[in-house]
Amino acid sequence: MGARNARTNAGVPHSTVAAGLGLMRSYDGPTGPPLALAAVPSRSNPSTGETWISLAGSMLVQWPLPDISPNLA
């Protein structure tokens, strides 16, 4: 929530929970659906994809449930 509420020109605050997840933030306002799953190229292997959760197109959070597949196919 701290990242979501951060001012546009402020850095994203860090927490213990956030340190374990990938976070990306756009500096644009919210666009698109409020919640969506997105396939993002893997940082370690760009030929494969990772699942991220898009929050209104302004924040992306890495899929936090490694034992549960989001079935992005």
C-alpha positions in Angstrom: 0.0 0.0 0.0 2.9 2.3 0.6 4.1 1.9 -2.9 0.6 2.4 -4.3 0.2 5.6 -2.2 3.7 7.0 -2.9 3.8 10.4 -4.6 4.6 10.4 -8.3 8.1 11.8 -7.8 8.9 9.7 -4.7 10.7 6.4 -4.6 8.8 3.3 -3.8 9.0 2.5 -0.1 10.4 -0.9 0.9 9.1 -3.4 3.4 10.0 -7.0 4.4 7.1 -8.4 2.3 7.9 -6.2 -0.7 11.6 -7.2 -0.5 10.5 -10.8 -1.4 8.4 -9.7 -4.4 9.3 -8.1 -7.7 7.6 -4.7 -7.9 7.5 -2.3 -10.9 5.8 1.0 -11.0 4.7 3.2 -13.9 4.8 7.0 -13.3 1.6 7.3 -15.3 -1.8 7.5 -13.7 -4.0 4.4 -13.6 -5.0 3.0 -17.0 -6.7 -0.2 -18.1 -8.5 -2.7 -15.9 -8.2 -2.4 -12.1 -6.7 -5.9 -11.9 -5.2 -8.1 -14.6 -2.6 -10.9 -15.0 0.3 -10.1 -17.3 3.1 -12.1 -18.8 6.4 -10.4 -18.4 9.7 -11.6 -19.9 11.8 -13.3 -17.2 14.7 -11.2 -16.0 17.0 -14.2 -15.6 15.9 -15.9 -18.9 14.1 -13.5 -21.3 12.9 -16.3 -23.5 10.6 -17.4 -20.8 7.8 -15.5 -19.1 6.9 -14.7 -15.5 3.4 -13.9 -14.3 2.8 -10.5 -12.7 -0.3 -8.8 -11.4 -1.1 -5.5 -13.0 -2.9 -3.0 -10.7 -4.7 -0.6 -13.0 -1.6 -0.4 -15.2 0.3 1.7 -12.7 1.9 -1.0 -10.5 3.0 -4.6 -11.3 3.6 -7.1 -8.6 5.3 -10.5 -9.2 3.0 -13.5 -8.8 3.4 -14.3 -5.1 2.2 -17.9 -5.0 4.9 -20.2 -6.4 2.9 -23.4 -5.7 -0.2 -22.1 -7.4 -0.2 -21.7 -11.2 -2.2 -18.6 -12.5 -2.8 -20.6 -15.8 -1.7 -17.9 -18.2 -2.0 -19.8 -21.4 
